[in-house]
């Protein structure tokens, strides 16, 4: 996401999909039938994908005013993730590529997804 007008959903083969798969979770984009790494998404398709957690790049989340701004994007509030405010943001470079910190990234993502909020 870059501003409220650019919404993309990650699919198979994307960095986000690899991170999600590595922690034993299911990518809502893959589950909804996407066949490309990243595709523009409509509000209706986002609602149908029904993500439990939204994984976003930090700069994308900042570009829309954080989680409060995200909730104003059509379709977000109608997803399980939007209703529970379950959003994980990660550094853009981390989501798009892998490197020596991948283990730490996976541990942090796993904690954010699986551990209850305090």
Secondary structure as UniProt FT lines:
FT   TURN            4..5
FT   STRAND          8..10
FT   TURN            12..13
FT   HELIX           15..22
FT   TURN            23..24
FT   HELIX           28..31
FT   TURN            32..33
FT   STRAND          38..40
FT   HELIX           43..49
FT   STRAND          54..57
FT   HELIX           58..63
FT   TURN            64..65
FT   HELIX           66..71
FT   TURN            74..75
FT   HELIX           76..78
FT   HELIX           80..84
FT   STRAND          87..90
FT   HELIX           92..96
FT   TURN            100..101
FT   HELIX           102..114
//
